Amino acid sequence: MKRAFVTGTAGFIGFHVAQRLLAEGWAVTGFDGMADQGDQRLKQDRHAGLRRHPAFHGVEAMLEDAAMLQEALRRCRPEVVIHLAAQTGVRHSIEHPRAHLQSNITGTFNLLEAMQGQGVAHLLIASSSSVYGASTDLPFREDHNTDRPISFYAATKKSIEAMAHAWAHSHGQPTTAFRFFTVYGPWGRPDMAVFKFTRAILAGQPIDVYNNGEMARDFTYIDDLVTAIGKLIDVAPGGPASDGQSSVAPFRVVNVGHAQPVKLDAMIAAIERATGRTAIRNALPMQAGDVPMTWSDTSLLSRLTGYAPGTPIEEGVRRFVDWYRDYYGGQTA
Ligand SMILES: NC(=O)c1ccc[n+]([C@@H]2O[C@H](COP(=O)([O-])OP(=O)(O)OC[C@H]3O[C@@H](n4cnc5c(N)ncnc54)[C@H](O)[C@@H]3O)[C@@H](O)[C@H]2O)c1
């Protein structure tokens, strides 16, 4: 049985990744500190769901606890480490930068250090499309300049990429850093737009629409993202020159997105159709740290894996709304 160590398994993406790996016959150790941010009930329910699987071992501790992390990793002896635990959210990082510093930078350092000498064949680590900052050079490609993050969250993600690259070079650790683009779907994050808007629309409450709904996001459906991660596990960078991204280390960055920006207005319309309700819109100006558009170039993902995420927003939103109604039993969250 292959073994994976996954951080952030009580979180949205980590939960789905762990579920998929378990379904494919992996043994999974999930490491999550149930960090303050986010909905605790959702986190507990996600982890409880995973614990029902006999090949899942859950460890509830913070990445900042280097000794716990080291012990959990040593016991697991993983072939693959997937690092998804993080403090998330552009706006959250403006108010709580220290939480982002400690979880994302110190936490990632602790993980890298704990992995040393453990013979991990492939480290896969979550970065974010937010590293592209306010770039208008669209679609975003992995070799574009990302030296100008405009939120502290993005700055931590850019730092994580740099730390992982240095580690890959110094320790020969094959590493893939994903840049995810606005992920949504069942068991999603209550602080993100699809979730927030669905909750408000079903409750008959107004939704805050920034910049007249003119902003666009490359919404990526969770099952597509998990499929892409599954395929990327199998293509660890073999050596420094394997795809031209790093001339010195077994390291690459890969965009994982749908490659089709959708205007917020169109996303809201999809929720209106799926819920059968009309949104009450509260028009607001653009927010600090936000970018007008994200759009991934996913040609590297396709070249490496032969896969391109394909779930249309209409379909993904419908599945999200079905889950939401089921989970909250027709109530509001
Ligand atoms: N969801 C998206 O659209 C998106 C987009 C780009 C990047 N990402 C990245 O993907 C990863 C997963 O995101 P998500 O949407 O599942 O977020 P999430 O908030 O749902 O999950 C993160 C999990 O990490 C845990 N955690 C946070 N800090 C921790 C710490 N210091 N120690 C231990 N556990 C800790 C939390 O308890 C939570 O369960 C993150 O690294 C995020 O930055 C997500």
The ligand as an SDF file (V2000), in Angstrom:
LIG
                    3D

 44 48  0  0  0  0  0  0  0  0999 V2000
   -9.3720   27.1930   -2.2490 N   0  0  0  0  0  0  0  0  0  0  0  0
   -8.7490   27.9220   -3.1790 C   0  0  0  0  0  0  0  0  0  0  0  0
   -9.3930   28.4880   -4.0610 O   0  0  0  0  0  0  0  0  0  0  0  0
   -7.2420   28.0340   -3.1860 C   0  0  0  0  0  0  0  0  0  0  0  0
   -6.6560   28.8270   -4.2000 C   0  0  0  0  0  0  0  0  0  0  0  0
   -5.2620   28.9410   -4.2300 C   0  0  0  0  0  0  0  0  0  0  0  0
   -4.4970   28.2710   -3.2910 C   0  0  0  0  0  0  0  0  0  0  0  0
   -5.0840   27.5230   -2.3260 N   0  0  0  0  0  0  0  0  0  0  0  0
   -4.2230   26.8420   -1.3480 C   0  0  0  0  0  0  0  0  0  0  0  0
   -4.6240   25.4870   -1.2260 O   0  0  0  0  0  0  0  0  0  0  0  0
   -4.4410   25.0330    0.1020 C   0  0  0  0  0  0  0  0  0  0  0  0
   -5.7330   24.4720    0.6570 C   0  0  0  0  0  0  0  0  0  0  0  0
   -6.7200   25.4870    0.6620 O   0  0  0  0  0  0  0  0  0  0  0  0
   -8.2170   25.2540    1.1520 P   0  0  0  0  0  0  0  0  0  0  0  0
   -9.0910   26.0600    0.2760 O   0  0  0  0  0  0  0  0  0  0  0  0
   -8.4710   23.8130    1.3120 O   0  0  0  0  0  0  0  0  0  0  0  0
   -8.1680   25.9690    2.5810 O   0  0  0  0  0  0  0  0  0  0  0  0
   -8.8300   25.5790    3.9820 P   0  0  0  0  0  0  0  0  0  0  0  0
   -8.7440   26.7820    4.8400 O   0  0  0  0  0  0  0  0  0  0  0  0
  -10.1720   24.9730    3.7580 O   0  0  0  0  0  0  0  0  0  0  0  0
   -7.8760   24.4520    4.5400 O   0  0  0  0  0  0  0  0  0  0  0  0
   -6.6460   24.7160    5.1560 C   0  0  0  0  0  0  0  0  0  0  0  0
   -6.5150   23.7840    6.3430 C   0  0  0  0  0  0  0  0  0  0  0  0
   -5.2210   24.0070    6.9180 O   0  0  0  0  0  0  0  0  0  0  0  0
   -5.3490   23.9800    8.3180 C   0  0  0  0  0  0  0  0  0  0  0  0
   -4.3000   24.8110    8.8880 N   0  0  0  0  0  0  0  0  0  0  0  0
   -4.1280   26.1530    8.7080 C   0  0  0  0  0  0  0  0  0  0  0  0
   -3.0310   26.5700    9.3600 N   0  0  0  0  0  0  0  0  0  0  0  0
   -2.5050   25.4700    9.9570 C   0  0  0  0  0  0  0  0  0  0  0  0
   -1.3570   25.2430   10.7610 C   0  0  0  0  0  0  0  0  0  0  0  0
   -0.5600   26.2450   11.0760 N   0  0  0  0  0  0  0  0  0  0  0  0
   -1.1090   23.9920   11.2040 N   0  0  0  0  0  0  0  0  0  0  0  0
   -1.9340   22.9520   10.8790 C   0  0  0  0  0  0  0  0  0  0  0  0
   -3.0350   23.1050   10.1200 N   0  0  0  0  0  0  0  0  0  0  0  0
   -3.3030   24.3490    9.6620 C   0  0  0  0  0  0  0  0  0  0  0  0
   -6.7250   24.5340    8.6300 C   0  0  0  0  0  0  0  0  0  0  0  0
   -7.2160   24.0720    9.8880 O   0  0  0  0  0  0  0  0  0  0  0  0
   -7.5470   24.0440    7.4530 C   0  0  0  0  0  0  0  0  0  0  0  0
   -8.2530   22.8610    7.7700 O   0  0  0  0  0  0  0  0  0  0  0  0
   -3.9080   26.2400    0.8910 C   0  0  0  0  0  0  0  0  0  0  0  0
   -2.5140   26.1460    0.9520 O   0  0  0  0  0  0  0  0  0  0  0  0
   -4.3310   27.4110    0.0370 C   0  0  0  0  0  0  0  0  0  0  0  0
   -3.4560   28.5160    0.2320 O   0  0  0  0  0  0  0  0  0  0  0  0
   -6.4540   27.3890   -2.2490 C   0  0  0  0  0  0  0  0  0  0  0  0
  1  2  1  0
  2  3  2  0
  2  4  1  0
  4  5  1  0
  4 44  2  0
  5  6  2  0
  6  7  1  0
  7  8  2  0
  8  9  1  0
  8 44  1  0
  9 10  1  0
  9 42  1  0
 10 11  1  0
 11 12  1  0
 11 40  1  0
 12 13  1  0
 13 14  1  0
 14 15  2  0
 14 16  1  0
 14 17  1  0
 17 18  1  0
 18 19  2  0
 18 20  1  0
 18 21  1  0
 21 22  1  0
 22 23  1  0
 23 24  1  0
 23 38  1  0
 24 25  1  0
 25 26  1  0
 25 36  1  0
 26 27  1  0
 26 35  1  0
 27 28  2  0
 28 29  1  0
 29 30  1  0
 29 35  2  0
 30 31  1  0
 30 32  2  0
 32 33  1  0
 33 34  2  0
 34 35  1  0
 36 37  1  0
 36 38  1  0
 38 39  1  0
 40 41  1  0
 40 42  1  0
 42 43  1  0
M  CHG  2   8   1  16  -1
M  END
$$$$
